Amino acid sequence: MKTTIDYKSVLIGLTIKAKNIAFNNLSPEIQRLEIAWDALNLVLSETLKPSNGCYWNYNLREIGGDDKNLQKTLNAKSFYRENDCYVCQRGLMMVSQIRLGNSISSGDDTRESGSADNIKGFSIYSFIKMETEYEKCAYGHPYDSNTKEKMANICCNILVNGDFNTKDETDYLVK
């Protein structure tokens, strides 16, 4: 599975510390694009797998330590090779947000659910719309619910529209 979307991240090649600073200084729209791009790449590479019924599976929820450890772990390729990691659409977006510009403590009970208090770039309403499309195909977009194709297409929708557009039913994936 591939996509024709071509986005040039402004965060490529930065250290975690520099990435945090740069990400947090971006406009909300560019934060959304960066999160969607990171999320898309995590799905296409099958680093994160689609879940049905939980934001993050046990392997992700049990990452301990302070917020720097959380971000460092979520950015480590070896972590994903050693653990099967499953997320829903909302959980996927939260993992990417933490990877790019962490401000969520590993002790924050709402870190995985993407509450209005801890999301960046997106509104809680955008998260709810993404989640509803991912789980229930509520807006008639391509692909079955709870699949990597559905996740990837939602990320592409954001990259094209600047935020999740429920009216855009385009299939952005190439087989």
N, C-alpha and C positions, 0 to 999 in steps of 0.2 A: 504494500500500500504506500502510495506517495501522494503528493499534492503539487499543484502548480503554483502555490503561494510562494512568493519570494520576499522575505522580509530581512532587512539588515539591522541586526541588533546593535544598539549603541553600548551594550554592556559586555560584549565578547572580549575575552582576554584580560579582564580586570580581576584583581584579587578579590576575595570575599569582602574585605573591608572597603575597598574602593568601589565595589559593586553596590554595597549598601548605601554609601553616600550618593553615588550617581543615581541609583534607582529612586531614592527618596527625594531627589531634586528634580525629577522628571514631572511633567504635567500628568494629571490623571489619565488622559487619553494615551500617552506614550507608556505609562505604567501598564495599562490594560494590554497594549500591543506586546510589550515585553513579557508579561505573564502568559499571554496566549501563545506566543512563539515558544517560550520555554516549555509550556504544557504540551503543545503540539509535538515537539521533539521528544519529550518523554513518552508520549503515546506511540508515535511512529516507530521509535526504537524498542518498544515494548519494555521499557524500563519500569513503567507503571502500567498496571493492567486494570481493565474495567471491573468495577464491583457493582453488585446489586444489593442494596440494603445497608451499606455502611459507608461513612465518609472515608475512613482510613482503616485498613486492617490492623491486626495486633502488632505486626512488625513495625509499623509506622507509629502507632500510638505509644509504644513502649520505649521510644527513644527518650532517654533521660538526660539529666544535666541541665546546664544553663542554656540560654537562648543561643549563644555562640556555638555550643556543642550541637544543638538541634540543627542549626543552619549548616555547620560543617558536615554533619552526618548526611543531611539531605543533598549535599553537593558532591559527596564521595561516590564515585562509580562502584567501588568495591562493596558498598553497602547494598546496592541493588543486585549485584551478582550473588551475594550471600543470602539475600532475603527475597521472598516473593512479596511484592507490594501491590496491594489492590486499593483502588480509590473510586469514588463516584466523581461526577463532573465537578461538583463543588470542592471536594477533597483534592482533586487534581489541581484546580486553580490555587488552592491554599498552599499546596506543596510548592508550586512554582513561585508564588509570592514570597514564601519564606526563603527559598533558594536565592531569590534575587535581591530582596531588601528586607531582611528579617527584622521584625519588631514584635514578634510573638514569642513569649516565654514557653519553654517546654512544659511548664507547670500550668499554663493557661488552659482551663478545661474547654474553652471554646475555640482553641486554635484550629482544630480540624473542621469545625462546622462552618467557619466563615461567618461569624456573627458580624453585625453592623459595626461593632466596636473595633474589630481587628482586620477588616479587609481594606485594601488600598486600591485606588484606581476605579474599581467597580462599586456600584451601589448594591445594597442587599437585594434590591429588586432584580438586578441583572443576574445575581447568583441564583435567585429563586427561579427565574425564567430559564436559565441554563439547566438547572436541576430538573425542572418540570419537563423540558424537552428531552433530556437524557433519559429520564426514568419512564416517561409516559408518552413520548412523541406528541406532545400537546399542540405543537404548531405545525405539524405535517412535514417536518424536514426529513431529508433522506436518512435511511438506515434504521435498523431495528434498535429498540431501546436497550440500554445497558451494554453497548458494544464499543469496541475501540474505534470503529468507523464513526459511530455517532459522536464520540468524544472529539475525535480529530476534526470532524466537519464543524462542530461547534467552535472549536478553536480557530479554524479557518474563517468562519463567519465573523468572528471578532476582528481578525486581522484585516479583513476586507472592509468592514463597516465601522471600525473604531470602538464598538461595543456589540453585545449580542443583539442582533436584529431578528425579531421573531417573524418578520414578514419575508426575510430572505431565505427562500427554500432551495438555494443553489447547492448542487453536489460539487464540492471542491476537491474531491478525491479522485485519483487516477489509479486504476488497477494495474 
